[in-house]
């Protein structure tokens, strides 16, 4: 009896199955499946807001009961005055203008209506193009940071 024909077909099917499994794993890692992509979104958000954003960086953020709490840092070497912040179309003025010395971090809380439902230990994502800062320095007044398509979404954990 000659079983070589069946063996070739079986080997082909096994190799095809392995290739398909590797392709599915690669797609899952790249974020095709929403449940598996949340950690990647959080990492990308943190890397943008903590390292690329200039001059104001969001070092940490969390939301609870319609209040967005952010720790802002002035990444510039000179003092800046934060006049207002806009999130999802809501202009928020943090009381009096807040002065940030070069490199200084401050906790700032904003009353913001987050469009996604924010339950305890769930995640929220605020579209990056809806976040902007209006600030001034000694030399320049009413400068704007953000509000464009290049800004990454702000992803955080509800508390």
C-alpha positions as CSV (number, residue, x, y, z in Angstrom):
1,X,0.0,0.0,0.0
2,X,1.1,3.5,-0.9
3,X,0.2,6.2,1.7
4,X,2.4,9.0,0.5
5,X,-0.4,10.9,-1.3
6,X,-2.4,11.3,2.0
7,X,0.7,12.3,4.0
8,X,1.5,15.2,1.6
9,X,-2.1,16.5,1.9
10,X,-2.0,16.2,5.7
11,X,1.3,18.0,6.0
12,X,0.0,20.8,3.8
13,X,-3.1,21.2,6.0
14,X,-1.0,21.3,9.2
15,X,1.3,23.9,7.8
16,X,-1.7,26.0,6.7
17,X,-3.3,25.8,10.1
18,X,0.0,27.0,11.8
19,X,0.2,29.9,9.4
20,X,-3.4,30.9,10.1
21,X,-2.9,30.7,13.9
22,X,0.2,32.9,13.6
23,X,-1.7,35.4,11.5
24,X,-4.6,35.6,14.1
25,X,-2.1,36.2,16.9
26,X,-0.4,39.0,14.9
27,X,-3.8,40.6,14.2
28,X,-4.8,40.4,17.9
29,X,-1.5,42.0,19.0
30,X,-1.9,44.8,16.5
31,X,-5.2,45.7,18.0
32,X,-7.8,44.3,15.7
33,X,-9.8,42.9,18.5
34,X,-11.0,45.7,20.8
35,X,-10.7,43.7,24.0
36,X,-7.0,43.0,23.4
37,X,-6.2,46.5,22.2
38,X,-6.9,48.5,25.4
39,X,-3.5,48.1,26.8
40,X,-1.9,49.2,23.6
41,X,-4.1,52.2,23.5
42,X,-3.2,53.1,27.1
43,X,0.5,52.7,26.3
44,X,0.3,54.9,23.2
45,X,-1.7,57.5,25.1
46,X,0.8,57.7,27.9
47,X,3.7,57.8,25.6
48,X,2.2,60.8,23.7
49,X,0.9,62.8,26.7
50,X,3.9,62.1,28.9
51,X,6.7,62.5,26.3
52,X,5.7,64.2,23.1
53,X,3.0,66.8,24.1
54,X,4.5,70.2,24.4
55,X,4.5,72.5,26.3
56,X,1.8,71.0,28.6
57,X,1.9,67.3,29.3
58,X,-0.7,65.2,31.1
59,X,1.4,63.1,33.4
60,X,-1.6,61.3,34.9
61,X,-5.4,61.3,34.4
62,X,-8.5,59.8,35.9
63,X,-12.2,60.4,35.8
64,X,-14.9,60.0,38.4
65,X,-18.5,61.3,38.4
66,X,-18.0,63.8,35.6
67,X,-14.8,65.2,37.0
68,X,-11.6,64.7,35.0
69,X,-8.5,65.0,37.3
70,X,-5.2,65.5,35.5
71,X,-1.7,66.2,36.7
72,X,-0.3,68.7,34.2
73,X,3.3,69.4,33.7
74,X,4.9,72.4,32.1
75,X,7.6,70.8,29.9
76,X,8.9,74.2,28.9
77,X,11.9,75.9,30.7
78,X,10.0,79.2,31.2
79,X,7.0,79.9,33.3
80,X,3.6,79.5,31.5
81,X,0.1,80.6,32.5
82,X,-2.7,78.2,31.8
83,X,-5.7,80.3,30.9
84,X,-8.1,77.5,30.0
85,X,-8.4,73.9,28.8
86,X,-11.0,72.6,26.3
87,X,-12.1,69.0,26.5
88,X,-14.7,67.5,24.2
89,X,-16.0,71.0,23.2
90,X,-16.4,72.2,26.8
91,X,-14.2,75.1,27.7
92,X,-13.0,74.8,31.2
93,X,-11.3,77.6,33.1
94,X,-9.5,76.3,36.2
95,X,-10.5,79.2,38.5
96,X,-8.0,82.0,38.1
97,X,-5.2,81.5,35.6
98,X,-2.8,78.9,36.9
99,X,0.9,79.7,36.7
100,X,3.3,76.8,36.0
101,X,7.0,77.3,36.5
102,X,9.4,75.5,34.2
103,X,9.0,71.8,34.7
104,X,6.4,72.2,37.4
105,X,3.6,69.6,37.9
106,X,0.1,70.5,39.4
107,X,-3.0,68.6,40.0
108,X,-5.9,70.2,38.2
109,X,-9.5,69.1,38.2
110,X,-12.1,69.9,35.6
111,X,-15.8,69.3,35.5
112,X,-16.2,67.5,32.2
113,X,-19.0,65.4,30.8
114,X,-17.2,62.3,29.4
115,X,-19.1,60.9,26.5
116,X,-18.4,57.3,27.4
117,X,-20.0,55.8,30.5
118,X,-17.4,55.8,33.2
119,X,-18.0,53.1,35.8
120,X,-15.5,52.1,38.4
121,X,-12.4,50.2,37.0
122,X,-13.5,50.7,33.4
123,X,-11.6,52.7,30.8
124,X,-12.4,56.0,29.1
125,X,-11.0,57.5,26.0
126,X,-11.3,61.2,25.2
127,X,-10.6,62.1,21.5
128,X,-7.3,63.8,21.3
129,X,-8.5,66.4,18.8
130,X,-11.0,67.6,21.4
131,X,-8.3,68.5,23.9
132,X,-6.6,71.8,23.8
133,X,-4.8,74.3,26.1
134,X,-4.9,78.1,25.9
135,X,-1.8,79.5,27.6
136,X,0.4,82.6,27.8
137,X,4.1,83.3,28.5
138,X,5.9,86.5,29.2
139,X,6.6,87.0,25.5
140,X,3.4,85.5,23.9
141,X,-0.2,85.7,24.8
142,X,-3.1,83.3,24.0
143,X,-1.1,80.5,22.5
144,X,-3.0,77.2,21.7
145,X,-1.7,73.7,22.1
146,X,-3.7,70.8,20.7
147,X,-7.1,70.6,19.1
148,X,-5.8,68.9,15.9
149,X,-5.8,65.4,14.4
150,X,-2.2,64.6,15.3
151,X,-3.0,64.6,19.0
152,X,-3.4,61.1,20.6
153,X,-6.6,60.2,22.5
154,X,-6.4,60.5,26.3
155,X,-7.0,57.0,27.7
156,X,-7.4,56.4,31.4
157,X,-9.1,54.5,34.2
158,X,-12.3,55.5,35.8
159,X,-12.4,55.5,39.6
